[in-house]
Amino acid sequence: MADQNSPQPEDVIAEIVASVLEVRASAGQTVQVGDTLVLLESMKMEIPVLAEDAGTLAEVKVKVGDVIQAGDVIAVYQ
C-alpha cells in the first residue's frame, strides 16, 4: 500500500485541443521534470508537453496524428 504522505505524480492531461505531432516518451521510460513527453500542434504552433513530475511512465495514451481534446489523458505515471 502506498504511503499517503508520499506525493504521487499526476496523469499528464491535455490543456488544449491539438494534434499530436511527435511522441518522445514511451511506457516504462523514466522522465525528469522538464523532459518533453509529446509535441502538439495547435493553430499552427508547436507546443511541447513537459513532464511536471519525475517518475516512470506506465502508459503513453496518444500517438502521432491523434487529435486530442482539453482534458484528455496524454500519459500515466506508474
N, C-alpha and C positions, 0 to 999 in steps of 0.2 A: 504494500500500500504506500502511495506517495506521501511524503511529508507535506502537510497542508501549509507549512510555513515556507516551503521552497517555491520560488517563483517558477511557474511553468511557461514556456514560450507559447504565445498565442498563434492560432492559424493565421496565415497570410491572406488578407482579404483585399479584393479589388475595390478601389475607391472611385473608379470612373468606368464608363463604357469605353471599351477599347478592343483592338485586335492584337493578338499575340504575334509579335514579330520573331522572337527568339526565346528559347528556353535554355538558360545557362546552368540550372541546378537540376539534380536528379535525386530520386529516392535513395536514402542511405548516405547521402553526402552530408558532411559536417560543414556548417557555414558559420561565419563570424558576422558580427554586426557590421553592416555596410556592404556586404557582398551583394552583387547583383544576382537576383534569382531569375527574373524574367524581364524581357524588354517588350514594352507595349507601344502601340501606335494609336493615337487619338488626335483627330483634327490636324493631321499631317505632322504631328510632333512625336518624337520618340521619348518614351517615359520609362526609365528604369524602375523596377520594383526591387527595393533593397531589403535585406534581412534586418529586422529591427531587434532580433534576439539572436544570440549564439545558440547553436544546438545542431541536432541531426534531423534531417528531413525524413519523414515517414513516407510521404507521397507528394508528388507534384501533379496537380489535377488538371493542368492545361497543356495544350500542345500548339505548335506553330499553326497559325491560321484560325484558331478559335476566336470567336467574338464573345467577350465576357461583359457581364453587366456589373454595375456597382453592387457590392455585397457578395459576389461570387467568391468562393474559396479558391485561391491560387495554389497554395501549398499547405501541408500539415506537418507539424513537428512531431517527433516521437515522444 
